[in-house]
Amino acid sequence: MSDDSIKVMTLLDELEELISSSKKSFMSQNVLIDGEMAHKIIEDIRLNLPRDIQQANWVSREKDRIISDAKSEYNKVIVSAKNQAEYLIDTNMIKKEAQKRADAILSEAENHANYIKLRTYEYVDKLLFDMQNDISSIGSSYIQPMNEYFSDIIGNINIKVNHNRQEMKNLAERVQLTDSRKEEE
């Protein structure tokens, strides 16, 4: 487990302790906590989050920016193509030639826009794939150890409960043994 992960786990323990040690509201399960202290702990958790999570946030923002840029470029190309087509028709050229050139420009613009879109989707898909791998890695690195930790706690509780049950059975057997001796006398 990395130092950042250990620090995050420690901060989560602090937050849990803050909540556990806070005063309970009268006649409810609500607790009153020190807001400033809670905000400080949460800010420390954010600052110590593993780099993979911070990078995943950046990838998400970058994806939105790239898609927005691609749409903007697509719109500019389409507007330019339409303007060029209107210009050709308005300049008294032979209508057929103007239409032919306008269609060619529009087709080229749409092809170019589609090319940009496809490249953008491929790039975003690669970023999402990498992010998916990073998230899986985070799950393996952090979630699995937490599950093992809780499993150990539950196992220890079960051992103690079984021990207590066995003690109760032993006490019951002693009582029965004492009762049967009294009856024999």
C-alpha positions as CSV (number, residue, x, y, z in Angstrom):
1,M,0.0,0.0,0.0
2,S,1.4,3.4,-1.0
3,D,2.1,6.2,1.5
4,D,-0.8,8.2,-0.1
5,S,-3.1,5.2,0.5
6,I,-2.0,4.8,4.1
7,K,-2.5,8.6,4.7
8,V,-6.0,8.4,3.2
9,M,-6.9,5.4,5.4
10,T,-5.5,7.3,8.4
11,L,-7.6,10.4,7.5
12,L,-10.7,8.2,7.1
13,D,-10.1,6.8,10.6
14,E,-9.8,10.3,11.9
15,L,-13.1,11.3,10.3
16,E,-14.8,8.2,11.7
17,E,-13.4,9.0,15.2
18,L,-14.6,12.6,14.8
19,I,-18.1,11.3,14.0
20,S,-18.1,8.6,16.7
21,S,-16.9,11.0,19.4
22,S,-19.3,13.8,18.6
23,K,-22.4,14.6,20.7
24,K,-25.6,13.0,19.6
25,S,-28.7,15.1,19.1
26,F,-31.4,14.8,21.7
27,M,-33.9,12.0,20.6
28,S,-32.3,11.3,17.3
29,Q,-29.3,9.5,15.8
30,N,-28.0,12.7,14.3
31,V,-24.6,13.9,15.6
32,L,-23.2,17.4,15.9
33,I,-19.6,17.5,14.5
34,D,-17.0,20.3,14.3
35,G,-17.6,21.4,10.7
36,E,-14.2,23.1,10.4
37,M,-12.5,19.9,11.5
38,A,-14.5,17.8,9.2
39,H,-13.8,20.1,6.2
40,K,-10.0,20.0,7.1
41,I,-10.0,16.2,7.1
42,I,-11.9,16.0,3.8
43,E,-9.5,18.5,2.2
44,D,-6.5,16.4,3.5
45,I,-8.1,13.3,2.0
46,R,-8.5,15.1,-1.4
47,L,-4.9,16.2,-1.3
48,N,-3.7,12.7,-0.6
49,L,-5.8,10.8,-3.1
50,P,-3.8,8.5,-5.2
51,R,-2.5,10.1,-8.4
52,D,-4.6,7.6,-10.5
53,I,-7.8,9.2,-9.3
54,Q,-6.6,12.7,-9.9
55,Q,-5.5,11.6,-13.4
56,A,-8.9,10.1,-14.1
57,N,-10.5,13.4,-13.2
58,W,-8.2,15.2,-15.6
59,V,-9.0,12.6,-18.4
60,S,-12.7,13.3,-17.9
61,R,-12.3,17.0,-18.2
62,E,-9.9,16.6,-21.2
63,K,-12.5,14.4,-23.0
64,D,-15.1,17.1,-22.7
65,R,-12.8,19.8,-24.0
66,I,-11.7,17.6,-27.0
67,I,-15.3,16.8,-27.9
68,S,-16.3,20.5,-27.6
69,D,-13.3,21.5,-29.8
70,A,-14.2,18.9,-32.4
71,K,-17.9,20.1,-32.5
72,S,-16.7,23.7,-32.8
73,E,-14.4,22.8,-35.7
74,Y,-17.1,20.8,-37.3
75,N,-19.5,23.8,-37.1
76,K,-16.9,26.2,-38.5
77,V,-16.2,23.9,-41.5
78,I,-19.9,23.4,-42.2
79,V,-20.6,27.2,-42.0
80,S,-17.6,27.9,-44.2
81,A,-18.8,25.3,-46.8
82,K,-22.3,26.7,-46.8
83,N,-21.0,30.3,-47.2
84,Q,-18.7,29.2,-50.0
85,A,-21.6,27.4,-51.7
86,E,-23.9,30.5,-51.4
87,Y,-21.1,32.7,-52.7
88,L,-20.6,30.5,-55.8
89,I,-24.3,30.6,-56.6
90,D,-24.6,34.4,-56.0
91,T,-21.8,35.3,-58.3
92,N,-23.8,34.4,-61.4
93,M,-21.8,31.3,-62.2
94,I,-23.4,28.6,-64.1
95,K,-25.8,27.1,-61.6
96,K,-24.8,23.5,-62.3
97,E,-21.1,24.3,-61.8
98,A,-21.8,26.2,-58.6
99,Q,-23.9,23.4,-57.2
100,K,-21.3,20.8,-58.2
101,R,-18.5,22.8,-56.4
102,A,-20.7,23.5,-53.4
103,D,-21.5,19.8,-53.1
104,A,-17.9,18.9,-53.3
105,I,-16.9,21.4,-50.7
106,L,-19.8,20.3,-48.4
107,S,-18.8,16.6,-48.9
108,E,-15.2,17.4,-48.2
109,A,-16.2,19.3,-45.1
110,E,-18.4,16.5,-43.8
111,N,-15.7,14.0,-44.5
112,H,-13.2,16.1,-42.7
113,A,-15.6,16.6,-39.8
114,N,-16.3,12.9,-39.7
115,Y,-12.6,12.2,-39.7
116,I,-12.0,14.6,-36.8
117,K,-15.0,13.1,-34.9
118,L,-13.6,9.5,-35.5
119,R,-10.1,10.5,-34.3
120,T,-11.6,12.2,-31.3
121,Y,-13.7,9.2,-30.4
122,E,-10.6,6.9,-30.8
123,Y,-8.6,9.2,-28.6
124,V,-11.3,9.4,-25.9
125,D,-11.8,5.7,-26.1
126,K,-8.1,5.1,-25.4
127,L,-8.3,7.6,-22.5
128,L,-11.4,5.8,-21.1
129,F,-9.7,2.4,-21.6
130,D,-6.6,3.6,-19.7
131,M,-8.8,5.1,-17.0
132,Q,-10.8,1.9,-16.7
133,N,-7.5,0.0,-16.2
134,D,-6.4,2.5,-13.6
135,I,-9.7,2.2,-11.8
136,S,-9.4,-1.6,-11.8
137,S,-5.9,-1.2,-10.4
138,I,-7.2,1.1,-7.7
139,G,-9.9,-1.4,-6.8
140,S,-7.2,-4.1,-6.5
141,S,-4.9,-1.9,-4.5
142,Y,-7.4,-0.3,-2.1
143,I,-10.8,-1.9,-2.1
144,Q,-9.5,-5.5,-1.8
145,P,-7.3,-4.8,1.3
146,M,-10.2,-3.0,3.0
147,N,-12.4,-6.1,2.3
148,E,-9.7,-8.3,3.8
149,Y,-9.4,-6.0,6.8
150,F,-13.2,-6.1,7.4
151,S,-13.2,-9.9,6.9
152,D,-10.5,-10.3,9.6
153,I,-12.6,-8.2,12.0
154,I,-15.7,-10.3,11.3
155,G,-13.7,-13.5,11.7
156,N,-12.4,-12.3,15.1
157,I,-15.9,-11.4,16.2
158,N,-17.1,-14.9,15.2
159,I,-14.3,-16.5,17.1
160,K,-15.2,-14.5,20.3
161,V,-18.9,-15.3,19.9
162,N,-18.2,-19.0,19.5
163,H,-15.9,-18.9,22.5
164,N,-18.7,-17.2,24.6
165,R,-21.2,-19.8,23.4
166,Q,-18.9,-22.6,24.4
167,E,-18.5,-21.1,27.8
168,M,-22.3,-20.9,28.2
169,K,-22.6,-24.6,27.2
170,N,-19.9,-25.5,29.8
171,L,-21.8,-23.6,32.5
172,A,-25.0,-25.3,31.5
173,E,-23.4,-28.7,31.7
174,R,-22.0,-27.9,35.1
175,V,-25.4,-26.8,36.4
176,Q,-26.9,-30.1,35.0
177,L,-24.1,-32.1,36.6
178,T,-24.7,-30.4,39.9
179,D,-28.4,-30.9,39.7
180,S,-28.0,-34.6,38.9
181,R,-25.6,-35.1,41.9
182,K,-28.1,-33.4,44.2
183,E,-30.8,-35.8,43.0
184,E,-28.6,-38.8,43.6
185,E,-28.0,-37.8,47.2
